[in-house]
Structures are given as C-alpha cells and as structure tokens.
Amino acid sequence: MKSGFAKWLLGMVLCGLAALASAAEFQEQAVTLDTGTGTLFGSLLLPAMQGKVPVALIIAGSGPTDRNGNNRLIPGSNDSLKMLAQTLAGDGVASLRYDKRGIAASAAAMGKESDLRFDMYVNDAAAWVEKLRADPRFGQIVVIGHSEGSLIGMLAAQKTKPAAYVSLAGAGDSAPVVLRKQLAGKLPPALASENERILTSLEHGQSTDAVPPELARLYHQGVQPYLVSWFRYSPAQTVKSLDMPVLIVQGDTDIQVGVDQAQALKAAKPDATLAIIPGMNHVLKMVAADSKMPLASYGDPTLPLAPQLLTTLKDFLVSAHIIAPAR
C-alpha cells in the first residue's frame, strides 16, 4: 500500500514539474491592431529562445469562432487553435492568433453587419502579417488558416508573400458550391428551388428581398453584402497563385469539410504538400467516424490535437526551412 502511494505521489510530482516546465517554454502577450475602422485584439505566444524566431499568424474559421478556436454557439470549448499555438511554441515558433472583427474581444470593430465585407477580413490578416514583419523579434512568417480562415489566409498570403502557407480544413470549392453540397437533399423541393434562386442571384452580385423565413438565417438582408463579397473568390484558383511552400491538411472524420476539398486544392497546386489525417475532425481532434463524439468534441478541451497533425506541420516547417531539423 505504502509503495503504491509513493508511486502515485511521485507520479503527481513529476506531472507537476512537467507542467511547470511546459509553462516556462513560452510567454503570452496581449496585442492589438488599429485597422482604422476598429481595433482588433489578439494573443502573441513567444517561445523561450534567444534571437529572432519564426512566427505564425493563425486565422480562425467561420461564424463566431474566436482566436482559440471556440464558437460561442457551441457549449464548452475545444481550444484547438490555442493548443496549436502552444505546440508551435514548443517547436520554437512564435504565433499570433486573434479575434476577427465582430467576434469576441474584437466585436466592436465590425460596426453594422451590413457593412462587413470578406475583403475586410483579408486586409486585417494582411495588416497583422505586416505588423509581425516590422517586429525585430521575428524572422520568417508562416500564415496558417483554419476553415474559412484558410481562404482568408490564402488571399492575405497573396498580398504579403510570407515564407510559407498552411491550410487546415479549408475548402477547395467556392462558398456557393460548398453551400449547395451541404444543403443537397436536405431541403424540400420548393425550398431547394428558392435556395438555388437566392444563391444564383448572390453569385451574380445581386441582393434579393425575397427570402423565405426558413432560409432567413442564411440569407437575411444584413448578411447578403458579405456573402456577395465572399462568393466571388475561389480557393482553388487562389491557392494556385501562391509562390511559396504550401501545406494542405484535412482530417477524414471532418463532418464540415470533406477530403475532396483538400484534394481540389492539391489538384490546383500540384507542388503543395497534401496530408490527409486519419481520424482527425474539423477542430483538429481525433474522433472516430462512427462515434457519437463529432459534435461533442467541439466543446471538449481535454481532447488533444491529432498527433499526426503536429508531426506533419513540424516536418513541413523543416522542409520549408522555417525551423531547423532535430539533431
């Protein structure tokens, strides 16, 4: 009994020491960006290293998803992007993750919903890159975009020419094509016809007042200008123009973005590195395809990131000469 207790106590002490060592590996600082139309708020995570270090800009996904990867519409938190930042710090890479305008601490920067445009998100990301580039603490810059942030990151990379770009669970099709696929077979015929009419109108840059109540959440008047600005971009067309090392990562148990989307990006950019992670879902956690966990994992911070994601990302950063290989 005494021997068992001693082993348990030693284990607890070792765990505590490991946690302290991990916390000592990085330092987090609050940062802001004045966009001219509002202030954005973010978190800068610094590894415990001397001299210039590489730095990654991490861009969150769609909806009210904050800098840590959490969505206020889903109970709990998954902290996926926060975990990603901590992993990067462990590999000697600083990172900046931020709340996009209209979200969490940056909520006031959106103004009226009807004034929001997709290009604002792109310009904000590009401005963060330039802020990092002007900081003497940092060397090479990597842009990492998750979900909708994948396209934002691609377009920002076009503007700012970072050293490398990473897409995590990003679409290859344009937004209206993705919406059509997601809604296929899920609407009654009359409503499906209305959905197609609205999508076609918005694709052509024209708003519409005639939105059935059942579709108002997707296409209400306030959001239509944003949708028009978003619909004009094709991720596949955008990624092929990037003149830098590109990594495309997709999990095969993602219930929001399919493997076909990553394959479409790869087809458009043949020299990109494609990694399909078995068992990884949309929030970068390991979840079996036939389990009851896909949605529950969106609010569970105890689930670690997919191990293969972390090794894949590190290998890519080594191959892109962002970090040195392990000795």
Secondary structure, 3 states (H helix, E strand, C coil): CHHHHHHHHHHHHHHHHHHHHHHHCEEEEEEEEECCCCEEEEEEEEECCCCCEEEEEEECCCCCECCCCCECCCCCCCCHHHHHHHHHHHCCCEEEEECCCCCHHHHHHHCCHHHCCHHHHHHHHHHHHHHHHCCCCEEEEEEEEECHHHHHHHHHHHHHCCCEEEEECCCCCCHHHHHHHHHCCCCCHHHHHHHHHHHHHHHCCCCCCCCCHHHHHHHCCCCHHHHHHHHCCCHHHHHCCCCCCEEEEEECCCCCCCHHHHHHHHHHCCCCEEEEECCECCCCEECCCCCCCCCHHHHCCCCCECHHHHHHHHHHHHHCCCCCCCC
